[in-house]
């Protein structure tokens, strides 16, 4: 507000009728006007920010409608941060490991899994069996199968110690949202296989 006040005061003419004493009636009126300009400036800045997808809150529903969201893979009760993250992912596309990589590159898929809250997921291809391959190597086609090993949170509910209403698993992720999302973003020429790694 001080900058607005200084700018307004600088526009006033000089002379005895235009005192610059901060306690004078004129300067108090100028400070009130400066406060109004400052509030308008801040309101305009915040309004402009709402049209930027990485900052929006009040315009989030309009952005989602434009991008075909909310995403059904993540349910209807999504918090604002999740909704904004999914919006940015839809607008920017998948995060590729390098500029000319395939959306199904293992590094790209692992970054997607990590972004969705599964940093420990491992992604591998089924590679063709060739002469010189060792015993135990997976058979398959290079452009046909992708394997995802998804760690699942450890059990939290224990018979005899837990009560009705307590969570069955520690954490909010169960792999279903990840499977739904990957089935949509991975190119259709790939067959996706999921292995759930439950804790002992």
PyMOL commands that set and color helices and strands:
alter all, ss='L'
color gray80, all
select helices_A, chain A and resi 2-11+25-49+60-67+72-74+80-92+106-115+176-185
alter helices_A, ss='H'
color red, helices_A
select strands_A, chain A and resi 122-125+145-151+191-197
alter strands_A, ss='S'
color yellow, strands_A
deselect
rebuild
show_as cartoon
